[in-house]
């Protein structure tokens, strides 16, 4: 997941036209204001584009090289398919790739896994399809983190923009800064000789799981379930650092505290439910609640039921559950379990697994 916390996310600022500008700023036929000419940015040279030879494979493209990309403006995006921060950035990447393809922009998504299941090429291929990360975006499979290390990268997501001479000129760590990023693309395309570069800005088309977060009501942080990075674990009857235990929930949970209930095995990166009826409860404050999870054994789906404040979610259900809170874990990925229509307040979330074998990795919010 991204190590940028919610306070670091930079929402896009919308700039509107004001009355009193010259008549030349309008399109005569329609009277619609034209975008003001953007101010040229001073973009430092941050180094040469590193090699992409660390890729273990490519989707939607032949292998690409820095030398072969000379003359093009290149956007390199480090992402991983279970990371909500990466997913919410995809509408902009898709829009930029389509809009500027014919003027010389190449978008490369470098899929660098966080969890072991994200190294599975079949899983990545399915995610690329489900998340609509197809052509013209080229996907470099970076399962051994070779490209990640070549860029000295530390974040999901992370964008690096390379000019036509192969030099890195801009970077963005985490979500946001979409307007500025597109302005950089436009400037570097013009510098490379592209004519009539459209100076309007795209708007992300995220509506489902890739919709922008509700930052005003986001008070819950990314929360790992495995022992290596877990915080605010509140279960009784077992230790987070024991390999196996039978757990129960406390009488009440403080905000952003969570608990396992039932028979679980806690591993470094995940918790695995051993017997049907196991639960996870979490006291949260956010519009959206997601859980990265999957069946421990491939091809063995696990049914589950979600409650919010002890009741079925109704119209607060996420895309992966129905109004009664019913769903099925069938593959290893991020599941959207709650999307509240409002108002957002401190709520208690519960997921009960009706079959054994569910494996939970991390909660994320939006």
C-alpha positions as a Markdown table, in Angstrom:
| # | Residue | x | y | z |
|---|---|---|---|---|
| 1 | Unk | 0.0 | 0.0 | 0.0 |
| 2 | Unk | 1.0 | 3.6 | -0.3 |
| 3 | Unk | 3.1 | 4.8 | 2.7 |
| 4 | Unk | 1.6 | 8.3 | 2.2 |
| 5 | Unk | -1.0 | 8.9 | 5.0 |
| 6 | Unk | -4.4 | 10.6 | 4.4 |
| 7 | Unk | -3.0 | 14.0 | 5.3 |
| 8 | Unk | -0.5 | 13.8 | 2.6 |
| 9 | Unk | -3.1 | 13.3 | -0.2 |
| 10 | Unk | -3.4 | 16.4 | -2.4 |
| 11 | Unk | -6.8 | 16.9 | -3.8 |
| 12 | Unk | -7.0 | 18.6 | -7.2 |
| 13 | Unk | -7.8 | 22.3 | -7.1 |
| 14 | Unk | -10.4 | 23.4 | -9.6 |
| 15 | Unk | -9.7 | 26.8 | -11.2 |
| 16 | Unk | -12.7 | 28.6 | -12.6 |
| 17 | Unk | -12.8 | 31.6 | -15.1 |
| 18 | Unk | -13.9 | 35.0 | -13.7 |
| 19 | Unk | -15.7 | 37.8 | -15.4 |
| 20 | Unk | -13.8 | 40.8 | -16.7 |
| 21 | Unk | -11.3 | 39.0 | -19.0 |
| 22 | Unk | -10.7 | 40.1 | -22.5 |
| 23 | Unk | -13.0 | 39.0 | -25.3 |
| 24 | Unk | -10.0 | 37.1 | -26.9 |
| 25 | Unk | -10.3 | 34.6 | -24.1 |
| 26 | Unk | -13.7 | 33.3 | -25.5 |
| 27 | Unk | -14.6 | 31.1 | -28.3 |
| 28 | Unk | -16.7 | 33.5 | -30.5 |
| 29 | Unk | -19.1 | 30.8 | -31.8 |
| 30 | Unk | -20.1 | 29.5 | -28.4 |
| 31 | Unk | -19.1 | 32.1 | -25.9 |
| 32 | Unk | -17.5 | 29.3 | -23.8 |
| 33 | Unk | -14.3 | 30.5 | -22.0 |
| 34 | Unk | -11.1 | 29.0 | -23.2 |
| 35 | Unk | -8.5 | 27.8 | -20.7 |
| 36 | Unk | -5.9 | 30.3 | -19.8 |
| 37 | Unk | -2.4 | 29.7 | -21.2 |
| 38 | Unk | -0.6 | 27.8 | -18.5 |
| 39 | Unk | 2.5 | 29.3 | -17.0 |
| 40 | Unk | 5.7 | 27.5 | -18.0 |
| 41 | Unk | 7.2 | 25.5 | -15.1 |
| 42 | Unk | 10.8 | 25.2 | -14.2 |
| 43 | Unk | 11.4 | 21.4 | -14.2 |
| 44 | Unk | 14.7 | 20.3 | -12.8 |
| 45 | Unk | 16.6 | 17.3 | -14.2 |
| 46 | Unk | 16.4 | 14.6 | -11.6 |
| 47 | Unk | 18.6 | 12.1 | -13.4 |
| 48 | Unk | 18.5 | 9.8 | -16.4 |
| 49 | Unk | 15.7 | 7.2 | -16.9 |
| 50 | Unk | 17.0 | 3.9 | -15.4 |
| 51 | Unk | 16.9 | 0.6 | -17.3 |
| 52 | Unk | 13.7 | -1.4 | -17.5 |
| 53 | Unk | 15.6 | -4.6 | -17.9 |
| 54 | Unk | 14.5 | -5.8 | -14.5 |
| 55 | Unk | 11.0 | -6.6 | -15.9 |
| 56 | Unk | 10.2 | -10.3 | -15.8 |
| 57 | Unk | 7.6 | -9.8 | -18.5 |
| 58 | Unk | 5.4 | -7.4 | -20.3 |
| 59 | Unk | 1.6 | -7.1 | -21.0 |
| 60 | Unk | 0.1 | -5.1 | -23.8 |
| 61 | Unk | 3.6 | -4.3 | -25.2 |
| 62 | Unk | 6.9 | -5.6 | -26.4 |
| 63 | Unk | 9.8 | -5.0 | -24.0 |
| 64 | Unk | 10.6 | -1.3 | -23.8 |
| 65 | Unk | 14.0 | 0.3 | -23.3 |
| 66 | Unk | 15.1 | 3.9 | -22.4 |
| 67 | Unk | 17.0 | 4.1 | -25.7 |
| 68 | Unk | 14.0 | 2.9 | -27.7 |
| 69 | Unk | 11.8 | 5.5 | -26.0 |
| 70 | Unk | 14.0 | 8.5 | -26.9 |
| 71 | Unk | 11.9 | 11.2 | -28.6 |
| 72 | Unk | 8.9 | 10.2 | -26.5 |
| 73 | Unk | 7.6 | 11.7 | -23.3 |
| 74 | Unk | 7.3 | 8.7 | -20.8 |
| 75 | Unk | 5.2 | 8.4 | -17.7 |
| 76 | Unk | 6.3 | 5.6 | -15.5 |
| 77 | Unk | 3.8 | 4.6 | -12.8 |
| 78 | Unk | 4.7 | 2.2 | -10.0 |
| 79 | Unk | 1.6 | 0.4 | -8.8 |
| 80 | Unk | 0.3 | -2.9 | -7.4 |
| 81 | Unk | -3.2 | -4.2 | -8.0 |
| 82 | Unk | -4.5 | -4.7 | -4.4 |
| 83 | Unk | -3.5 | -1.1 | -3.4 |
| 84 | Unk | -6.5 | 1.3 | -3.2 |
| 85 | Unk | -4.2 | 4.3 | -3.7 |
| 86 | Unk | -2.9 | 2.8 | -7.0 |
| 87 | Unk | -6.5 | 1.9 | -8.1 |
| 88 | Unk | -7.8 | 5.4 | -7.5 |
| 89 | Unk | -5.1 | 6.8 | -9.7 |
| 90 | Unk | -5.9 | 4.6 | -12.7 |
| 91 | Unk | -8.7 | 6.8 | -14.2 |
| 92 | Unk | -6.2 | 9.6 | -14.8 |
| 93 | Unk | -3.6 | 7.3 | -16.3 |
| 94 | Unk | -6.1 | 5.8 | -18.7 |
| 95 | Unk | -7.3 | 9.3 | -19.7 |
| 96 | Unk | -3.8 | 10.6 | -20.3 |
| 97 | Unk | -2.7 | 7.6 | -22.2 |
| 98 | Unk | -5.6 | 7.9 | -24.6 |
| 99 | Unk | -5.5 | 11.7 | -24.9 |
| 100 | Unk | -1.8 | 12.1 | -25.6 |
| 101 | Unk | -0.8 | 8.9 | -27.3 |
| 102 | Unk | -0.7 | 10.4 | -30.8 |
| 103 | Unk | 1.3 | 13.4 | -29.6 |
| 104 | Unk | 4.1 | 11.3 | -28.2 |
| 105 | Unk | 3.2 | 10.1 | -24.7 |
| 106 | Unk | 4.0 | 6.6 | -23.6 |
| 107 | Unk | 2.5 | 5.4 | -20.3 |
| 108 | Unk | 4.2 | 2.5 | -18.6 |
| 109 | Unk | 2.6 | 0.9 | -15.5 |
| 110 | Unk | 5.3 | -1.0 | -13.5 |
| 111 | Unk | 3.5 | -3.6 | -11.5 |
| 112 | Unk | 5.7 | -4.1 | -8.4 |
| 113 | Unk | 4.0 | -6.4 | -5.9 |
| 114 | Unk | 3.6 | -5.9 | -2.2 |
| 115 | Unk | 2.2 | -9.3 | -1.3 |
| 116 | Unk | 3.3 | -12.7 | -2.5 |
| 117 | Unk | 0.0 | -13.3 | -4.4 |
| 118 | Unk | 0.7 | -10.2 | -6.5 |
| 119 | Unk | 3.7 | -12.0 | -8.0 |
| 120 | Unk | 1.4 | -14.5 | -9.7 |
| 121 | Unk | 1.3 | -13.5 | -13.4 |
| 122 | Unk | -2.2 | -15.0 | -13.9 |
| 123 | Unk | -3.4 | -12.8 | -11.0 |
| 124 | Unk | -1.8 | -9.7 | -12.5 |
| 125 | Unk | -3.2 | -10.4 | -16.0 |
| 126 | Unk | -6.7 | -10.8 | -14.5 |
| 127 | Unk | -6.3 | -7.5 | -12.5 |
| 128 | Unk | -5.1 | -5.6 | -15.6 |
| 129 | Unk | -8.3 | -6.8 | -17.4 |
| 130 | Unk | -10.6 | -6.1 | -14.4 |
| 131 | Unk | -9.1 | -2.6 | -13.8 |
| 132 | Unk | -9.1 | -1.7 | -17.5 |
| 133 | Unk | -5.3 | -1.1 | -17.6 |
| 134 | Unk | -5.0 | -2.2 | -21.2 |
| 135 | Unk | -3.5 | -0.7 | -24.3 |
| 136 | Unk | -2.3 | 2.0 | -24.8 |
| 137 | Unk | -0.8 | 1.5 | -21.3 |
| 138 | Unk | 2.1 | -0.9 | -21.3 |
| 139 | Unk | 2.5 | -3.0 | -18.2 |
| 140 | Unk | 6.0 | -4.1 | -17.1 |
| 141 | Unk | 5.9 | -7.1 | -14.7 |
| 142 | Unk | 8.3 | -6.2 | -11.9 |
| 143 | Unk | 7.8 | -9.2 | -9.7 |
| 144 | Unk | 11.4 | -9.2 | -8.5 |
| 145 | Unk | 11.4 | -5.4 | -7.9 |
| 146 | Unk | 14.2 | -4.9 | -10.4 |
| 147 | Unk | 12.8 | -1.7 | -11.9 |
| 148 | Unk | 11.7 | -0.5 | -8.5 |
| 149 | Unk | 15.3 | -0.8 | -7.3 |
| 150 | Unk | 16.7 | 0.8 | -10.4 |
| 151 | Unk | 14.5 | 3.9 | -9.8 |
| 152 | Unk | 15.3 | 3.8 | -6.0 |
| 153 | Unk | 11.5 | 3.9 | -5.5 |
| 154 | Unk | 9.8 | 3.6 | -2.1 |
| 155 | Unk | 6.1 | 4.3 | -2.8 |
| 156 | Unk | 2.9 | 2.9 | -4.2 |
| 157 | Unk | 1.8 | 4.7 | -6.3 |
| 158 | Unk | 4.7 | 6.7 | -7.7 |
| 159 | Unk | 4.9 | 8.6 | -11.0 |
| 160 | Unk | 8.0 | 9.6 | -12.8 |
| 161 | Unk | 7.8 | 11.7 | -16.0 |
| 162 | Unk | 10.7 | 11.5 | -18.5 |
| 163 | Unk | 11.4 | 14.0 | -21.2 |
| 164 | Unk | 12.2 | 13.2 | -24.9 |
| 165 | Unk | 15.9 | 13.2 | -24.0 |
| 166 | Unk | 15.5 | 10.4 | -21.5 |
| 167 | Unk | 15.8 | 12.6 | -18.4 |
| 168 | Unk | 13.4 | 12.4 | -15.4 |
| 169 | Unk | 11.9 | 15.9 | -14.9 |
| 170 | Unk | 9.1 | 15.4 | -12.4 |
| 171 | Unk | 7.8 | 12.9 | -9.9 |
| 172 | Unk | 4.7 | 12.5 | -7.7 |
| 173 | Unk | 4.5 | 10.1 | -4.7 |
| 174 | Unk | 1.0 | 9.0 | -3.6 |
| 175 | Unk | -2.3 | 10.1 | -4.9 |
| 176 | Unk | -3.2 | 13.6 | -6.2 |
| 177 | Unk | -1.5 | 16.5 | -8.0 |
| 178 | Unk | -3.3 | 15.4 | -11.2 |
| 179 | Unk | -3.6 | 18.9 | -12.7 |
| 180 | Unk | 0.1 | 19.6 | -12.1 |
| 181 | Unk | 1.1 | 16.2 | -13.5 |
| 182 | Unk | -0.9 | 16.8 | -16.7 |
| 183 | Unk | 0.6 | 20.3 | -17.1 |
| 184 | Unk | 4.0 | 18.7 | -17.0 |
| 185 | Unk | 3.0 | 16.2 | -19.6 |
| 186 | Unk | 1.7 | 19.0 | -21.9 |
| 187 | Unk | 4.9 | 21.1 | -21.4 |
| 188 | Unk | 7.3 | 18.2 | -22.1 |
| 189 | Unk | 5.2 | 17.2 | -25.2 |
| 190 | Unk | 5.4 | 20.7 | -26.6 |
| 191 | Unk | 9.2 | 20.8 | -25.8 |
| 192 | Unk | 9.5 | 17.6 | -27.8 |
| 193 | Unk | 7.9 | 19.2 | -30.9 |
| 194 | Unk | 4.3 | 18.2 | -30.5 |
| 195 | Unk | 1.9 | 20.7 | -32.1 |
| 196 | Unk | -1.4 | 21.9 | -30.8 |
| 197 | Unk | -1.2 | 20.1 | -27.5 |
| 198 | Unk | -4.7 | 20.3 | -25.9 |
| 199 | Unk | -4.3 | 22.5 | -22.8 |
| 200 | Unk | -7.6 | 21.4 | -21.2 |
| 201 | Unk | -7.3 | 19.0 | -18.3 |
| 202 | Unk | -8.9 | 15.6 | -18.0 |
| 203 | Unk | -11.3 | 14.7 | -15.2 |
| 204 | Unk | -11.0 | 11.2 | -13.7 |
| 205 | Unk | -13.9 | 8.9 | -14.5 |
| 206 | Unk | -13.7 | 6.9 | -11.3 |
| 207 | Unk | -17.2 | 6.0 | -10.0 |
| 208 | Unk | -16.9 | 2.6 | -8.5 |
| 209 | Unk | -13.9 | 1.2 | -6.5 |
| 210 | Unk | -11.6 | 3.8 | -8.3 |
| 211 | Unk | -13.6 | 6.8 | -7.2 |
| 212 | Unk | -11.7 | 9.6 | -5.5 |
| 213 | Unk | -11.6 | 9.3 | -1.6 |
| 214 | Unk | -13.8 | 11.5 | 0.6 |
| 215 | Unk | -10.9 | 13.2 | 2.4 |
| 216 | Unk | -13.1 | 15.4 | 4.5 |
| 217 | Unk | -14.4 | 12.3 | 6.3 |
| 218 | Unk | -11.4 | 10.1 | 6.2 |
| 219 | Unk | -10.2 | 9.5 | 9.7 |
| 220 | Unk | -9.1 | 5.8 | 9.5 |
| 221 | Unk | -5.6 | 4.8 | 8.4 |
| 222 | Unk | -4.4 | 1.8 | 6.4 |
| 223 | Unk | -4.4 | -1.1 | 8.9 |
| 224 | Unk | -2.4 | -4.3 | 8.4 |
| 225 | Unk | -3.7 | -7.6 | 9.8 |
| 226 | Unk | -0.4 | -9.6 | 9.7 |
| 227 | Unk | 1.9 | -9.4 | 12.7 |
| 228 | Unk | 4.7 | -7.5 | 10.9 |
| 229 | Unk | 2.9 | -4.2 | 10.7 |
| 230 | Unk | -0.3 | -4.5 | 12.7 |
| 231 | Unk | -1.3 | -1.7 | 15.1 |
| 232 | Unk | -4.3 | -1.2 | 17.4 |
| 233 | Unk | -5.0 | -5.0 | 17.8 |
| 234 | Unk | -7.6 | -5.3 | 20.6 |
| 235 | Unk | -8.6 | -9.0 | 20.7 |
| 236 | Unk | -8.7 | -10.9 | 24.0 |
| 237 | Unk | -7.5 | -14.5 | 24.5 |
| 238 | Unk | -4.5 | -14.5 | 22.2 |
| 239 | Unk | -1.4 | -12.7 | 21.2 |
| 240 | Unk | -0.9 | -11.0 | 17.8 |
| 241 | Unk | 2.6 | -12.6 | 17.7 |
| 242 | Unk | 1.5 | -16.2 | 18.3 |
| 243 | Unk | 1.1 | -18.4 | 15.3 |
| 244 | Unk | -2.3 | -19.8 | 16.4 |
| 245 | Unk | -4.9 | -18.7 | 18.8 |
| 246 | Unk | -8.6 | -18.5 | 19.6 |
| 247 | Unk | -9.7 | -14.9 | 20.0 |
| 248 | Unk | -12.6 | -12.9 | 21.3 |
| 249 | Unk | -13.5 | -9.2 | 20.9 |
| 250 | Unk | -13.5 | -6.7 | 23.8 |
| 251 | Unk | -16.8 | -5.2 | 25.0 |
| 252 | Unk | -16.1 | -2.1 | 23.0 |
| 253 | Unk | -13.6 | -0.8 | 20.5 |
| 254 | Unk | -11.9 | 2.5 | 20.3 |
| 255 | Unk | -11.8 | 4.3 | 17.0 |
| 256 | Unk | -9.4 | 2.6 | 14.6 |
| 257 | Unk | -8.9 | -0.5 | 16.8 |
| 258 | Unk | -9.8 | -3.9 | 15.5 |
| 259 | Unk | -10.2 | -7.5 | 16.7 |
| 260 | Unk | -10.2 | -11.1 | 15.5 |
| 261 | Unk | -12.9 | -13.4 | 16.8 |
| 262 | Unk | -12.6 | -17.2 | 16.5 |
| 263 | Unk | -9.8 | -19.6 | 15.5 |
| 264 | Unk | -7.1 | -17.8 | 13.6 |
| 265 | Unk | -3.5 | -18.3 | 12.5 |
| 266 | Unk | -1.6 | -15.0 | 12.4 |
| 267 | Unk | 1.3 | -14.9 | 10.0 |
| 268 | Unk | 3.8 | -12.1 | 9.1 |
| 269 | Unk | 1.6 | -10.6 | 6.4 |
| 270 | Unk | -1.9 | -12.0 | 7.0 |
| 271 | Unk | -4.3 | -13.7 | 9.3 |
| 272 | Unk | -5.9 | -17.0 | 8.2 |
| 273 | Unk | -9.2 | -18.2 | 9.6 |
| 274 | Unk | -9.1 | -21.9 | 10.5 |
| 275 | Unk | -12.8 | -22.6 | 11.3 |
| 276 | Unk | -16.0 | -21.3 | 9.9 |
| 277 | Unk | -17.7 | -18.5 | 11.9 |
| 278 | Unk | -14.5 | -16.5 | 12.5 |
| 279 | Unk | -14.9 | -12.7 | 12.4 |
| 280 | Unk | -13.0 | -9.4 | 12.2 |
| 281 | Unk | -14.5 | -6.3 | 13.8 |
| 282 | Unk | -13.1 | -2.7 | 13.2 |
| 283 | Unk | -14.2 | 0.6 | 14.6 |
| 284 | Unk | -13.7 | 3.1 | 11.7 |
| 285 | Unk | -14.6 | 6.5 | 10.3 |
| 286 | Unk | -14.6 | 6.8 | 6.5 |
| 287 | Unk | -17.0 | 6.7 | 3.6 |
| 288 | Unk | -15.4 | 3.5 | 2.1 |
| 289 | Unk | -14.0 | 0.4 | 3.8 |
| 290 | Unk | -11.9 | -2.1 | 1.8 |
| 291 | Unk | -10.3 | -5.3 | 2.8 |
| 292 | Unk | -7.5 | -7.1 | 0.8 |
| 293 | Unk | -8.3 | -10.8 | 1.2 |
| 294 | Unk | -8.6 | -14.1 | -0.6 |
| 295 | Unk | -9.1 | -17.8 | -0.2 |
| 296 | Unk | -6.0 | -19.5 | 1.3 |
| 297 | Unk | -6.5 | -22.4 | -1.1 |
| 298 | Unk | -6.9 | -21.4 | -4.7 |
| 299 | Unk | -10.2 | -22.4 | -6.2 |
| 300 | Unk | -11.9 | -22.7 | -2.8 |
| 301 | Unk | -14.3 | -19.7 | -2.4 |
| 302 | Unk | -15.3 | -18.5 | 1.0 |
| 303 | Unk | -18.7 | -17.0 | 1.7 |
| 304 | Unk | -19.0 | -14.0 | 4.1 |
| 305 | Unk | -21.5 | -11.6 | 5.6 |
| 306 | Unk | -20.9 | -8.0 | 6.5 |
| 307 | Unk | -22.6 | -5.9 | 9.2 |
| 308 | Unk | -22.3 | -2.2 | 10.1 |
| 309 | Unk | -23.3 | -1.3 | 13.6 |
| 310 | Unk | -24.8 | -4.8 | 13.9 |
| 311 | Unk | -27.1 | -4.5 | 10.9 |
| 312 | Unk | -26.9 | -5.4 | 7.2 |
| 313 | Unk | -25.4 | -2.4 | 5.3 |
| 314 | Unk | -28.4 | -1.7 | 3.1 |
| 315 | Unk | -27.5 | 1.2 | 0.8 |
| 316 | Unk | -24.1 | 1.5 | 2.5 |
| 317 | Unk | -22.9 | -1.7 | 0.9 |
| 318 | Unk | -19.8 | -1.8 | -1.3 |
| 319 | Unk | -19.5 | -3.2 | -4.8 |
| 320 | Unk | -18.5 | -6.6 | -3.5 |
| 321 | Unk | -21.5 | -7.2 | -1.2 |
| 322 | Unk | -25.3 | -7.0 | -1.6 |
| 323 | Unk | -27.6 | -4.9 | 0.6 |
| 324 | Unk | -27.8 | -7.8 | 3.1 |
| 325 | Unk | -24.1 | -7.8 | 3.3 |
| 326 | Unk | -23.6 | -11.1 | 1.6 |
| 327 | Unk | -20.5 | -11.8 | -0.5 |
| 328 | Unk | -17.9 | -14.4 | -1.6 |
| 329 | Unk | -14.1 | -14.3 | -1.5 |
| 330 | Unk | -13.1 | -16.0 | -4.7 |
| 331 | Unk | -9.7 | -14.5 | -5.5 |
| 332 | Unk | -6.9 | -12.6 | -3.9 |
| 333 | Unk | -7.6 | -8.9 | -4.3 |
| 334 | Unk | -9.0 | -5.8 | -2.7 |
| 335 | Unk | -12.8 | -6.0 | -1.9 |
| 336 | Unk | -14.9 | -2.9 | -1.4 |
| 337 | Unk | -17.2 | -3.8 | 1.5 |
| 338 | Unk | -18.7 | -0.5 | 2.6 |
| 339 | Unk | -19.5 | 2.7 | 0.7 |
| 340 | Unk | -21.7 | 5.0 | 2.9 |
| 341 | Unk | -24.0 | 7.4 | 1.1 |
| 342 | Unk | -23.7 | 9.7 | 4.2 |
| 343 | Unk | -23.6 | 11.0 | 6.8 |
| 344 | Unk | -20.2 | 9.5 | 7.8 |
| 345 | Unk | -19.6 | 8.9 | 11.5 |
| 346 | Unk | -17.7 | 6.4 | 13.7 |
| 347 | Unk | -19.2 | 3.0 | 12.8 |
| 348 | Unk | -18.4 | -0.6 | 13.8 |
| 349 | Unk | -17.7 | -2.9 | 10.9 |
| 350 | Unk | -17.9 | -6.7 | 11.1 |
| 351 | Unk | -17.2 | -9.4 | 8.6 |
| 352 | Unk | -18.1 | -13.0 | 9.4 |
| 353 | Unk | -16.6 | -15.8 | 7.3 |
| 354 | Unk | -19.1 | -18.6 | 6.8 |
| 355 | Unk | -16.6 | -21.1 | 5.5 |
| 356 | Unk | -13.0 | -21.8 | 6.7 |
| 357 | Unk | -9.9 | -20.7 | 4.8 |
| 358 | Unk | -10.2 | -17.0 | 4.4 |
| 359 | Unk | -7.0 | -15.0 | 4.5 |
| 360 | Unk | -7.0 | -11.3 | 5.3 |
| 361 | Unk | -4.1 | -8.9 | 4.7 |
| 362 | Unk | -5.0 | -5.2 | 5.1 |
| 363 | Unk | -7.8 | -2.7 | 5.6 |
| 364 | Unk | -7.9 | 0.5 | 3.6 |
| 365 | Unk | -10.3 | 3.4 | 3.5 |
| 366 | Unk | -11.5 | 6.2 | 1.3 |
